[in-house]
Amino acid sequence: QVQLVESGGALVQPGGSLRLSCAADRNIFSFYSMGWYRQAPGKQRELVAGVTNGGKTNYADSVKGRFRIYRDNVENTMYLQMISLKPEDTAVYYCNAQTIIKDDYWGQGTQVTVSS
């Protein structure tokens, strides 16, 4: 079983920045794609950003230009750099990893709260 551990969630003021981390217990190059999802209270889980092991990225329209996803294959960690945070970014953020044969793994989530 793959272990993904998120960290970096916090309470931050609007306009602030955070960096989320997702540490894997194995070489993340084995994951064809990795991504960050979020789920706000009363809402469905949604894709925030994704990155393939070839470095191709995609973002939800709501975070384009504010969030950046990247992978460090040496540290076996994926990151989500978030700037210009808004109250509507408040959610539990989850790390996801998929293999080429579509095995699907999730972390336990980390809370991001944007509030003054």
Backbone as a printed PyTorch tensor [residue, N CA C, xyz], in Angstrom:
tensor([[[  0.8330,  -1.1780,   0.0000],
         [  0.0000,   0.0000,   0.0000],
         [  0.8780,   1.2430,   0.0000]],

        [[  0.5830,   2.1740,  -0.8780],
         [  1.3400,   3.4170,  -0.9700],
         [  0.8910,   4.3710,   0.1260]],

        [[  1.8520,   5.0330,   0.7370],
         [  1.5240,   6.0590,   1.7250],
         [  1.8550,   7.4320,   1.1690]],

        [[  0.8590,   8.3180,   1.2160],
         [  1.0290,   9.7130,   0.8220],
         [  0.7030,  10.5670,   2.0420]],

        [[  1.6040,  11.4440,   2.4220],
         [  1.4020,  12.2570,   3.6190],
         [  1.4720,  13.7240,   3.2370]],

        [[  0.3370,  14.4170,   3.4090],
         [  0.2910,  15.8480,   3.1260],
         [  0.6910,  16.6510,   4.3570]],

        [[  1.2050,  17.8280,   4.1130],
         [  1.5080,  18.7710,   5.1810],
         [  1.5070,  20.1770,   4.6060]],

        [[  1.4940,  21.1540,   5.5070],
         [  1.5830,  22.5450,   5.0730],
         [  0.2920,  23.3280,   5.1770]],

        [[ -0.8130,  22.6610,   5.4550],
         [ -2.0650,  23.3860,   5.6070],
         [ -2.0400,  24.2610,   6.8400]],

        [[ -2.7640,  25.3760,   6.7680],
         [ -2.7680,  26.3280,   7.8810],
         [ -3.8920,  27.3340,   7.7090]],

        [[ -4.0330,  28.1800,   8.7150],
         [ -4.9160,  29.3470,   8.6430],
         [ -4.0900,  30.5050,   8.1090]],

        [[ -4.5780,  31.1380,   7.0540],
         [ -3.8390,  32.2440,   6.4370],
         [ -4.8240,  33.3480,   6.0560]],

        [[ -4.3520,  34.5650,   6.0550],
         [ -5.2100,  35.6860,   5.6930],
         [ -5.3780,  35.7770,   4.1770]],

        [[ -6.4780,  36.3570,   3.7260],
         [ -6.6380,  36.5770,   2.2810],
         [ -5.4410,  37.3220,   1.7090]],

        [[ -5.0030,  36.8700,   0.5400],
         [ -3.8210,  37.4430,  -0.0780],
         [ -2.5340,  36.7590,   0.3240]],

        [[ -2.6020,  35.8660,   1.2850],
         [ -1.4200,  35.1800,   1.7760],
         [ -0.9930,  34.0290,   0.8950]],

        [[  0.0530,  33.3600,   1.3440],
         [  0.6420,  32.2540,   0.5740],
         [  0.8440,  31.0410,   1.4670]],

        [[  0.8240,  29.8760,   0.8280],
         [  1.1300,  28.6200,   1.5040],
         [  1.7780,  27.6860,   0.4970]],

        [[  2.5520,  26.7440,   1.0200],
         [  3.0610,  25.6600,   0.1780],
         [  2.6750,  24.3440,   0.8250]],

        [[  1.9160,  23.5410,   0.0820],
         [  1.5510,  22.2110,   0.5400],
         [  2.5570,  21.1960,   0.0190]],

        [[  2.7960,  20.1720,   0.8300],
         [  3.7050,  19.0970,   0.4360],
         [  2.9780,  17.7630,   0.5050]],

        [[  3.3550,  16.8670,  -0.3770],
         [  2.8380,  15.4990,  -0.3780],
         [  4.0360,  14.5710,  -0.5030]],

        [[  4.3770,  13.9260,   0.6010],
         [  5.5430,  13.0410,   0.6230],
         [  5.0930,  11.5980,   0.4210]],

        [[  5.7520,  10.9110,  -0.4980],
         [  5.4330,   9.5110,  -0.7850],
         [  6.4880,   8.5920,  -0.1690]],

        [[  6.0780,   7.3670,   0.0770],
         [  6.9950,   6.4150,   0.7020],
         [  7.7510,   5.6010,  -0.3400]],

        [[  7.7160,   6.0800,  -1.5950],
         [  8.4420,   5.3940,  -2.6560],
         [  8.7810,   6.3890,  -3.7530]],

        [[  9.5050,   5.8920,  -4.7430],
         [  9.9140,   6.7460,  -5.8460],
         [  8.6900,   7.2330,  -6.6070]],

        [[  8.4740,   8.5520,  -6.6010],
         [  7.2560,   9.0620,  -7.2300],
         [  7.3270,   9.0250,  -8.7510]],

        [[  8.4730,   8.7380,  -9.2890],
         [  8.5330,   8.6140, -10.7490],
         [  7.6910,   7.4390, -11.2140]],

        [[  7.3840,   6.5090, -10.2910],
         [  6.5400,   5.3690, -10.6420],
         [  5.0790,   5.7700, -10.8340]],

        [[  4.7450,   6.9700, -10.3970],
         [  3.3750,   7.4480, -10.5610],
         [  3.2760,   8.2150, -11.8770]],

        [[  2.4290,   7.7390, -12.7720],
         [  2.2790,   8.4280, -14.0530],
         [  1.7690,   9.8540, -13.8300]],

        [[  0.8080,  10.0030, -12.9290],
         [  0.2870,  11.3390, -12.6460],
         [  0.0640,  11.5160, -11.1550]],

        [[  0.2200,  12.7350, -10.7240],
         [ -0.0700,  13.1240,  -9.3440],
         [ -0.8820,  14.4050,  -9.3800]],

        [[ -1.6530,  14.6250,  -8.3250],
         [ -2.4680,  15.8280,  -8.3300],
         [ -2.9140,  16.2340,  -6.9490]],

        [[ -3.4090,  17.4460,  -6.8970],
         [ -4.0210,  17.9810,  -5.6890],
         [ -5.5170,  18.1770,  -5.9530]],

        [[ -6.3130,  17.6960,  -5.0250],
         [ -7.7460,  17.8910,  -5.0440],
         [ -8.1260,  18.6470,  -3.7710]],

        [[ -9.3030,  19.2310,  -3.7800],
         [ -9.7970,  19.8760,  -2.5620],
         [-11.2870,  19.6510,  -2.4120]],

        [[-11.7050,  19.6760,  -1.1600],
         [-13.1330,  19.5140,  -0.8680],
         [-13.5170,  20.4940,   0.2230]],

        [[-14.4230,  21.3910,  -0.1240],
         [-14.9600,  22.3550,   0.8270],
         [-16.2260,  21.7700,   1.4450]],

        [[-16.6090,  22.2410,   2.6210],
         [-17.8150,  21.7250,   3.2760],
         [-19.0310,  21.8360,   2.3670]],

        [[-19.7610,  20.7310,   2.2340],
         [-20.9700,  20.7330,   1.4330],
         [-20.7560,  20.6770,  -0.0600]],

        [[-19.4920,  20.5410,  -0.4950],
         [-19.1940,  20.5200,  -1.9280],
         [-18.4870,  19.2260,  -2.2960]],

        [[-18.5020,  18.9370,  -3.5900],
         [-17.8080,  17.7510,  -4.0830],
         [-16.3090,  18.0100,  -4.1630]],

        [[-15.5650,  16.9200,  -4.0850],
         [-14.1210,  17.0310,  -4.2470],
         [-13.8210,  17.4380,  -5.6890]],

        [[-12.8930,  18.3780,  -5.8560],
         [-12.5680,  18.8590,  -7.1950],
         [-11.0660,  18.8480,  -7.4180]],

        [[-10.6960,  18.6740,  -8.6870],
         [ -9.2890,  18.7220,  -9.0480],
         [ -8.8010,  20.1640,  -9.0170]],

        [[ -7.7020,  20.3880,  -8.3430],
         [ -7.0730,  21.7080,  -8.2900],
         [ -5.9610,  21.8100,  -9.3250]],

        [[ -5.0840,  20.8120,  -9.3170],
         [ -3.9490,  20.8240, -10.2450],
         [ -3.3970,  19.4150, -10.3770]],

        [[ -2.8420,  19.1290, -11.5460],
         [ -2.2370,  17.8280, -11.7790],
         [ -0.9150,  17.9610, -12.5050]],

        [[ -0.0570,  16.9580, -12.3380],
         [  1.2340,  16.9510, -13.0170],
         [  1.6050,  15.5120, -13.3510]],

        [[  2.0700,  15.3010, -14.5880],
         [  2.5060,  13.9660, -14.9910],
         [  3.9890,  13.7890, -14.6840]],

        [[  4.4820,  12.5640, -14.8050],
         [  5.9040,  12.3490, -14.5510],
         [  6.7570,  12.9120, -15.6760]],

        [[  6.1000,  13.3650, -16.7490],
         [  6.8180,  14.0720, -17.7940],
         [  6.8120,  15.5720, -17.6030]],

        [[  6.1450,  16.0240, -16.5370],
         [  6.1440,  17.4480, -16.2160],
         [  4.9790,  18.2440, -16.7790]],

        [[  4.0610,  17.5770, -17.4710],
         [  2.9040,  18.2830, -18.0060],
         [  1.9530,  18.6100, -16.8670]],

        [[  1.4860,  19.8670, -16.8260],
         [  0.6120,  20.3060, -15.7440],
         [ -0.7450,  20.7520, -16.2710]],

        [[ -1.7250,  20.7130, -15.3920],
         [ -3.0410,  21.2710, -15.6980],
         [ -3.6110,  21.8390, -14.4150]],

        [[ -4.4360,  22.8760, -14.5550],
         [ -4.9770,  23.6000, -13.4070],
         [ -6.4570,  23.8640, -13.5850]],

        [[ -7.1700,  23.9070, -12.4530],
         [ -8.5370,  24.3950, -12.4720],
         [ -8.5060,  25.8760, -12.8280]],

        [[ -9.5220,  26.3290, -13.5510],
         [ -9.5560,  27.7320, -13.9660],
         [ -9.4800,  28.6790, -12.7610]],

        [[-10.0620,  28.2590, -11.6550],
         [-10.1370,  29.1410, -10.4840],
         [ -8.7780,  29.3910,  -9.8290]],

        [[ -7.7710,  28.5710, -10.1650],
         [ -6.4660,  28.7430,  -9.5070],
         [ -5.3530,  29.0990, -10.4840]],

        [[ -5.6610,  29.1610, -11.7630],
         [ -4.6360,  29.4820, -12.7590],
         [ -4.0150,  30.8390, -12.4610]],

        [[ -2.6940,  30.8680, -12.5170],
         [ -1.9610,  32.1000, -12.2540],
         [ -1.6800,  32.3350, -10.7780]],

        [[ -2.2920,  31.5400,  -9.9070],
         [ -2.0730,  31.7050,  -8.4560],
         [ -1.3970,  30.4850,  -7.8360]],

        [[ -1.6670,  29.3040,  -8.3810],
         [ -1.1240,  28.0600,  -7.8250],
         [ -0.1140,  27.4620,  -8.8070]],

        [[  0.8690,  26.7770,  -8.2600],
         [  1.8400,  26.0650,  -9.1010],
         [  2.0990,  24.6950,  -8.4980]],

        [[  1.9640,  23.6650,  -9.3290],
         [  2.2150,  22.2960,  -8.8960],
         [  3.5420,  21.8340,  -9.4760]],

        [[  4.3000,  21.1220,  -8.6530],
         [  5.5500,  20.5790,  -9.1700],
         [  5.9680,  19.3730,  -8.3470]],

        [[  6.8170,  18.5620,  -8.9490],
         [  7.2820,  17.3260,  -8.3410],
         [  8.7890,  17.3820,  -8.1600]],

        [[  9.2620,  16.8390,  -7.0450],
         [ 10.6830,  16.6810,  -6.8070],
         [ 10.9390,  15.1780,  -6.7380]],

        [[ 11.4250,  14.6190,  -7.8290],
         [ 11.6120,  13.1680,  -7.8980],
         [ 12.7530,  12.6840,  -7.0100]],

        [[ 13.6400,  13.5760,  -6.6100],
         [ 14.7330,  13.1870,  -5.7020],
         [ 14.1990,  13.0820,  -4.2760]],

        [[ 13.3840,  14.0520,  -3.8810],
         [ 12.8040,  14.0680,  -2.5350],
         [ 11.5360,  13.2250,  -2.4310]],

        [[ 11.0690,  12.6800,  -3.5740],
         [  9.8190,  11.9050,  -3.6070],
         [  8.6520,  12.6910,  -3.0150]],

        [[  8.5800,  13.9410,  -3.3990],
         [  7.5720,  14.8470,  -2.8450],
         [  6.9600,  15.6920,  -3.9560]],

        [[  5.6680,  15.9000,  -3.8400],
         [  4.9690,  16.8100,  -4.7390],
         [  4.5500,  18.0370,  -3.9370]],

        [[  4.5490,  19.1850,  -4.6000],
         [  4.2340,  20.4370,  -3.9150],
         [  3.1100,  21.1820,  -4.6210]],

        [[  2.4410,  22.0210,  -3.8500],
         [  1.4800,  22.9660,  -4.4170],
         [  1.7900,  24.3210,  -3.7980]],

        [[  2.3690,  25.1970,  -4.5960],
         [  2.6490,  26.5480,  -4.1400],
         [  1.4250,  27.4090,  -4.4240]],

        [[  0.9070,  28.0450,  -3.3960],
         [ -0.3180,  28.8300,  -3.5190],
         [ -0.0420,  30.2670,  -3.0970]],

        [[ -0.4040,  31.2060,  -3.9510],
         [ -0.2800,  32.6240,  -3.6150],
         [ -1.6220,  33.3010,  -3.8240]],

        [[ -1.7220,  34.5400,  -3.3520],
         [ -2.9570,  35.3190,  -3.5070],
         [ -4.1810,  34.5100,  -3.0950]],

        [[ -4.0890,  33.8870,  -1.9440],
         [ -5.1660,  33.0150,  -1.4920],
         [ -6.4370,  33.8070,  -1.2130]],

        [[ -7.5620,  33.1510,  -1.5020],
         [ -8.8810,  33.7520,  -1.3350],
         [ -9.7020,  32.9050,  -0.3570]],

        [[-10.7090,  33.4950,   0.2630],
         [-11.5580,  32.7040,   1.1710],
         [-12.1580,  31.4730,   0.4880]],

        [[-12.4360,  31.5830,  -0.8030],
         [-13.0220,  30.4380,  -1.5090],
         [-12.0200,  29.3140,  -1.7570]],

        [[-10.7710,  29.5160,  -1.4220],
         [ -9.7820,  28.4410,  -1.4820],
         [ -9.8250,  27.5670,  -0.2300]],

        [[-10.6140,  27.9630,   0.7510],
         [-10.7250,  27.1930,   1.9840],
         [-11.2950,  25.8100,   1.7040]],

        [[-10.5810,  24.7850,   2.1400],
         [-10.9760,  23.4010,   1.8810],
         [ -9.9620,  22.4680,   2.5220]],

        [[-10.3060,  21.1950,   2.5290],
         [ -9.3170,  20.1660,   2.8180],
         [ -8.6650,  19.7870,   1.4860]],

        [[ -7.3500,  19.8370,   1.4510],
         [ -6.6010,  19.5270,   0.2420],
         [ -6.0330,  18.1160,   0.3360]],

        [[ -6.2650,  17.3430,  -0.7260],
         [ -5.8400,  15.9530,  -0.7660],
         [ -4.8330,  15.7260,  -1.8820]],

        [[ -3.8630,  14.9130,  -1.5910],
         [ -2.8690,  14.4790,  -2.5680],
         [ -3.3490,  13.1810,  -3.2170]],

        [[ -3.1520,  13.0750,  -4.5140],
         [ -3.5340,  11.8710,  -5.2540],
         [ -2.3810,  11.4290,  -6.1350]],

        [[ -2.2520,  10.1160,  -6.2820],
         [ -1.2320,   9.5660,  -7.1760],
         [ -1.8210,   8.3950,  -7.9470]],

        [[ -1.5100,   8.3440,  -9.2390],
         [ -2.0000,   7.2580, -10.0830],
         [ -0.8400,   6.6230, -10.8220]],

        [[ -0.8950,   5.2890, -10.9210],
         [  0.0950,   4.5920, -11.7290],
         [ -0.4180,   4.4810, -13.1640]],

        [[  0.4290,   3.9740, -14.0390],
         [  0.0660,   3.8470, -15.4490],
         [ -1.0830,   2.8650, -15.6320]],

        [[ -1.2680,   1.9510, -14.6830],
         [ -2.3650,   0.9880, -14.7900],
         [ -3.5550,   1.4330, -13.9440]],

        [[ -3.5650,   2.7150, -13.5980],
         [ -4.7020,   3.3550, -12.9270],
         [ -4.9040,   2.9380, -11.4780]],

        [[ -3.8880,   2.3610, -10.8320],
         [ -3.9710,   2.2390,  -9.3780],
         [ -4.0140,   3.6450,  -8.8000]],

        [[ -4.8820,   3.8470,  -7.8170],
         [ -5.2160,   5.1870,  -7.3470],
         [ -4.9600,   5.2800,  -5.8440]],

        [[ -4.1860,   6.2760,  -5.4290],
         [ -3.8460,   6.4240,  -4.0140],
         [ -4.1450,   7.8400,  -3.5380]],

        [[ -4.5510,   7.9370,  -2.2560],
         [ -4.9130,   9.2270,  -1.6610],
         [ -4.2070,   9.4300,  -0.3320]],

        [[ -3.9160,  10.6860,  -0.0270],
         [ -3.4410,  11.0460,   1.2920],
         [ -4.6180,  11.3070,   2.2110]],

        [[ -4.2900,  11.6900,   3.4440],
         [ -5.3380,  11.8740,   4.4590],
         [ -5.9240,  13.2740,   4.4490]],

        [[ -5.2750,  14.2070,   3.7460],
         [ -5.7910,  15.5660,   3.6430],
         [ -5.1350,  16.5310,   4.6160]],

        [[ -5.0880,  17.7900,   4.1990],
         [ -4.5780,  18.8540,   5.0570],
         [ -5.4890,  20.0730,   4.9040]],

        [[ -5.8180,  20.7010,   6.0200],
         [ -6.8030,  21.7870,   6.0190],
         [ -6.1390,  23.1140,   5.6580]],

        [[ -6.7340,  23.7990,   4.7020],
         [ -6.3460,  25.1670,   4.3670],
         [ -7.5420,  26.0640,   4.6480]],

        [[ -7.3260,  27.0610,   5.4820],
         [ -8.3800,  28.0110,   5.8170],
         [ -7.8830,  29.4130,   5.5020]],

        [[ -8.6350,  30.1170,   4.6710],
         [ -8.2780,  31.4880,   4.2940],
         [ -9.3280,  32.4050,   4.8900]],

        [[ -8.9100,  33.1630,   5.8800],
         [ -9.8570,  33.9990,   6.6060],
         [ -9.1130,  35.1130,   7.3220]],

        [[ -9.7980,  36.2590,   7.4380],
         [ -9.2180,  37.3610,   8.1970],
         [ -9.7070,  37.3300,   9.6340]]])
